[in-house]
Amino acid sequence: MSSTELPGTLAAAEPRTAPVRVADGERLRSVGLHGLSLTVRSRPPAAQGLPTALFVHGLGGSSQNWSALMRELDGVVDGEALDLPGFGDSPPPDDGNYSVTGHARAVIRYLDSCGRAPVHLLGNSMGGAVVTRVAALRPDLVRTLTLISPALPELRVQGSAVPTALLAVPGVVRLFTRISRDWTAEQRVRGVINLCYGDPNRAGPEEFEAAVEEMERRLTLPYFWDAMARSARGIVNAYTLGGQHGLWRQAERVLAPTLLVYGGKDQLVGYRMAARAARAFRGSRLLTLPEAGHVAMMEYPDTVAAAFRELLADTGELSHVSTGS
């Protein structure tokens, strides 16, 4: 959910009001699919034959949210981070579908097209709900699943998460943009960091500066608020689905070895949901970080990377790294 970004320079794949910035050593490429164009962020692999990992961001975020973790996993996986449709540098989908299923379909279409599946699939917040659906519907595409503060249905939503959920209500975005029209990009970014980080001081000045620049860029995009509102509505709608389409039911169907990461200071996803998630995902392992907020991969990338490496080692996946298979 965070729009905190990392620095660097690279022009966007298509003309934009301003170029997208990338961290040193990263690159962007645009992948054209029927009715869909996706931007993919990657780092040159440290070795040949590394298994692929695909990272999926949350509401209001982008592939840049994974830059720190991707650096930590150099030499372990060949990492790619996706900009979901309407976010980061990916334009809106032609069909205007921002539901959790629509985003999951975009991930599935990318994986089917790239020919590198099965992959290690990682998701944060809304991205966690998206990849849960992908893993349940297409187990053939997923080697392991890592969920960081996944947006799975909660009966008692935290009060601090209500303003984000309200974006789904028709007319609220228009009202909010009117109220906030005089807010600076710095104020907006500071608000996002305070909401998403357990300790806002862990976002350094370089990160903050780059995030402000990215916020300024996003606010000029004509579809920015529409993508936010429709995606928020998609999350709310996914929370209300029952039966086989319900996210908790689909969590029970996931076959891939699963790592769950929850932050004790998460203001958007309840820390109490960690126990339910651990029961729902069969044979899963749980990492709880009492001081982390909603984006543990940004606050504690080294700790999350260590837990991910342990997942691979304990499930025999790390041998793929050492043998290059």
C-alpha positions in Angstrom: 0.0 0.0 0.0 2.9 2.3 0.4 4.0 4.7 -2.3 7.4 5.1 -0.8 10.0 4.6 -3.5 13.7 4.2 -4.1 16.0 6.5 -6.2 17.6 6.0 -9.6 16.9 7.1 -13.1 15.2 5.6 -16.1 12.7 6.8 -18.6 9.3 5.2 -18.6 8.4 2.6 -21.2 5.7 4.9 -22.7 5.5 8.7 -22.7 4.6 10.0 -19.3 4.5 13.4 -17.6 7.8 12.6 -15.9 10.3 9.7 -16.0 10.1 6.9 -13.5 13.1 6.5 -11.2 14.8 3.2 -10.6 17.4 2.1 -8.1 21.0 1.5 -9.2 21.3 -1.8 -11.0 17.6 -2.0 -11.9 16.0 -1.9 -15.3 12.4 -1.5 -16.5 10.8 -3.2 -19.5 7.3 -3.0 -20.9 5.4 -6.2 -21.7 2.5 -5.9 -24.1 -0.4 -8.4 -23.8 -3.8 -8.2 -25.4 -5.6 -5.3 -23.8 -2.9 -4.9 -21.2 0.5 -3.4 -20.9 2.6 -4.2 -17.8 5.9 -2.7 -16.6 8.4 -5.1 -15.1 11.3 -4.1 -12.8 14.3 -6.4 -12.6 17.9 -6.7 -11.7 20.5 -8.5 -13.8 20.7 -12.0 -12.2 23.9 -12.6 -10.1 24.2 -16.1 -11.8 22.7 -18.0 -14.6 19.9 -20.5 -13.9 18.5 -18.9 -10.8 14.8 -19.6 -10.2 12.5 -16.7 -10.9 10.7 -14.8 -8.2 7.8 -12.4 -9.0 6.9 -9.6 -6.5 3.4 -8.0 -6.5 2.8 -4.7 -4.7 -0.2 -3.4 -2.8 -2.8 -0.6 -3.1 -1.1 2.7 -4.0 2.3 1.0 -4.3 4.4 -0.1 -7.2 7.3 -2.4 -8.2 9.6 0.0 -6.5 8.4 -1.2 -3.1 10.4 -4.4 -3.6 13.7 -2.8 -4.5 15.3 -3.3 -1.1 14.3 -7.0 -0.9 15.3 -7.7 -4.4 18.8 -6.5 -3.6 18.9 -8.7 -0.5 18.0 -11.7 -2.6 20.7 -11.2 -5.3 22.2 -14.6 -5.9 19.2 -16.4 -4.5 16.5 -15.7 -7.2 16.2 -13.9 -10.5 13.8 -11.3 -9.2 11.1 -9.4 -11.2 8.6 -7.0 -9.7 5.4 -6.1 -11.5 3.5 -2.8 -11.7 -0.1 -3.9 -11.6 -2.4 -2.2 -14.2 -2.9 1.5 -13.4 -0.1 1.6 -10.9 3.6 2.5 -11.1 4.4 2.7 -14.8 1.7 0.4 -16.0 -1.2 2.1 -17.8 -4.8 1.2 -17.0 -6.2 -2.1 -18.4 -8.4 -1.7 -21.4 -11.3 -3.4 -19.7 -11.1 -1.2 -16.6 -11.1 -4.3 -14.3 -9.4 -3.4 -11.1 -10.9 -6.2 -9.0 -8.7 -8.7 -7.1 -9.6 -11.2 -9.8 -8.7 -8.7 -12.5 -5.3 -8.1 -11.0 -4.8 -11.8 -10.5 -5.7 -12.4 -14.1 -3.0 -9.9 -15.1 -0.4 -11.7 -13.0 -1.4 -15.1 -14.5 -1.3 -13.7 -18.0 2.2 -12.4 -17.4 3.4 -15.7 -16.0 1.9 -17.6 -18.9 3.5 -15.3 -21.4 7.0 -15.2 -19.9 7.5 -18.9 -19.9 9.4 -18.9 -16.6 6.8 -20.5 -14.3 6.6 -21.9 -11.8 8.0 -19.0 -9.8 8.5 -18.0 -6.2 5.5 -15.6 -5.8 5.5 -12.8 -3.2 2.8 -10.3 -2.5 2.2 -7.4 -0.1 -1.2 -6.1 1.1 -3.6 -6.1 -1.9 -0.8 -7.9 -3.7 -1.0 -10.6 -1.1 -4.7 -11.1 -1.8 -4.0 -11.2 -5.5 -1.2 -13.8 -5.3 -3.3 -15.9 -2.9 -5.9 -16.1 -5.7 -3.3 -16.9 -8.3 -1.8 -19.7 -6.1 -5.3 -21.2 -5.5 -6.4 -21.1 -9.1 -3.1 -21.9 -10.9 -0.9 -24.0 -8.6 1.2 -24.9 -11.6 2.5 -21.4 -11.7 3.8 -21.2 -8.1 6.8 -22.8 -6.4 6.4 -21.0 -3.1 4.2 -18.3 -1.8 5.3 -15.4 0.5 2.6 -13.1 1.9 3.6 -9.8 3.7 0.6 -8.3 5.5 -1.9 -9.8 3.0 -5.2 -8.1 2.6 -7.4 -11.0 3.6 -10.9 -10.4 4.9 -11.2 -9.2 8.5 -14.5 -9.0 10.5 -13.2 -6.2 12.6 -11.2 -3.8 10.5 -8.8 -1.5 12.4 -9.9 2.1 12.7 -6.7 3.3 11.0 -7.6 1.3 7.9 -11.1 2.8 7.5 -10.0 5.9 5.5 -8.3 3.6 2.9 -11.4 1.5 2.7 -13.5 4.6 2.2 -11.8 5.2 -1.1 -14.1 2.4 -2.4 -17.2 4.5 -1.7 -18.5 6.4 -4.8 -17.9 10.1 -4.5 -15.3 9.9 -1.7 -12.3 10.3 -4.0 -13.8 13.4 -5.5 -14.4 14.8 -2.0 -11.0 13.8 -0.8 -9.2 15.4 -3.8 -11.2 18.6 -3.1 -10.2 18.6 0.6 -6.6 17.7 -0.2 -6.0 19.9 -3.2 -3.6 22.2 -1.2 -1.6 19.4 0.3 2.0 19.2 -0.9 3.6 16.0 -2.2 5.8 16.1 0.9 2.8 16.1 3.2 1.1 13.3 1.3 4.3 11.1 1.4 4.8 11.8 5.1 1.3 10.7 5.7 1.8 7.4 3.8 5.0 6.7 5.6 3.4 7.3 9.0 0.6 5.0 8.1 2.6 2.2 6.5 5.8 2.1 8.6 6.1 0.8 12.2 8.9 3.3 12.6 8.7 6.2 10.1 12.4 7.0 10.8 13.4 3.8 9.0 12.5 5.7 5.7 15.8 7.6 5.1 16.0 11.0 3.5 17.0 9.6 0.1 14.0 7.4 0.1 11.7 10.2 1.1 13.1 12.6 -1.6 12.5 10.0 -4.3 9.0 9.2 -2.9 8.1 12.8 -3.1 9.2 13.0 -6.7 7.2 9.9 -7.5 4.1 11.3 -5.7 4.3 14.4 -7.8 4.5 12.3 -11.0 1.5 10.1 -10.0 -0.7 13.1 -9.2 -0.4 14.3 -12.8 -1.7 10.9 -14.2 -5.3 11.3 -15.2 -6.2 7.8 -14.0 -4.3 7.8 -10.7 -7.3 8.3 -8.4 -9.6 6.1 -10.5 -7.1 3.2 -10.2 -6.9 3.7 -6.5 -10.7 3.9 -6.0 -11.6 1.0 -8.2 -8.8 -1.2 -6.7 -10.0 -0.3 -3.2 -13.5 -1.2 -4.3 -12.1 -4.5 -5.6 -10.6 -5.3 -2.2 -13.9 -4.5 -0.4 -15.8 -6.7 -2.9 -13.4 -9.5 -2.4 -13.9 -9.3 1.4 -17.7 -10.0 0.8 -17.3 -13.0 -1.4 -18.3 -16.3 0.1 -18.1 -19.9 -1.0 -15.3 -21.2 -3.2 -14.5 -17.6 -4.4 -13.8 -16.4 -0.8 -10.2 -15.5 -0.2 -10.0 -17.6 3.0 -11.5 -20.6 1.2 -8.9 -20.1 -1.5 -6.1 -19.8 1.1 -7.1 -23.3 2.2 -6.6 -24.6 -1.3 -3.1 -23.2 -1.7 -0.6 -26.1 -2.2 2.6 -24.2 -2.4 4.8 -23.9 0.7 3.9 -20.6 2.3 5.7 -17.9 4.4 3.5 -15.4 6.2 4.9 -12.1 7.5 3.0 -9.9 9.8 4.0 -6.6 11.5 3.0 -5.9 15.1 2.6 -2.2 14.3 0.6 -2.7 11.1 -2.2 -0.1 11.0 -3.9 -1.6 7.9 -3.9 -5.3 8.4 -4.6 -6.6 11.9 -1.7 -8.3 13.6 -4.3 -10.7 15.1 -5.0 -12.1 11.7 -1.6 -13.8 11.7 -2.9 -16.8 13.7 -5.9 -17.3 11.4 -3.7 -17.1 8.3 -1.3 -19.7 9.8 -4.2 -22.0 10.2 -5.7 -21.4 6.7 -2.5 -21.9 4.7 -1.6 -25.6 5.2 1.9 -26.3 6.5 2.7 -22.6 6.4 5.4 -20.9 8.5 4.9 -17.6 10.3 7.3 -14.7 10.8 6.0 -12.0 13.2 7.9 -8.7 13.5 6.6 -6.8 16.5 8.2 -3.4 15.4 7.2 -3.6 11.8 4.3 -1.9 10.1 2.5 -2.8 6.8 5.6 -3.0 4.5 8.0 -5.2 6.4 9.9 -5.9 3.1 10.8 -2.1 3.1 11.5 -1.7 6.8 13.3 -5.0 7.5 14.4 -6.4 4.1 17.3 -8.3 5.6 15.0 -10.1 8.1 12.4 -10.9 5.4 15.1 -12.1 3.0 16.5 -14.4 5.7 13.1 -16.0 6.3 12.6 -16.4 2.6 15.9 -18.2 2.2 15.0 -20.5 5.1 11.7 -21.3 3.3 13.6 -22.2 0.2 16.2 -24.3 2.2 13.6 -26.2 4.2 11.5 -27.0 1.2 14.4 -28.1 -0.9 14.1 -25.1 -3.3 17.5 -23.7 -2.3 19.2 -26.6 -4.0 17.9 -25.2 -7.3 20.0 -22.1 -6.5 23.2 -23.9 -5.8 22.9 -26.4 -8.7 21.7 -23.8 -11.1 18.7 -26.0 -12.1 
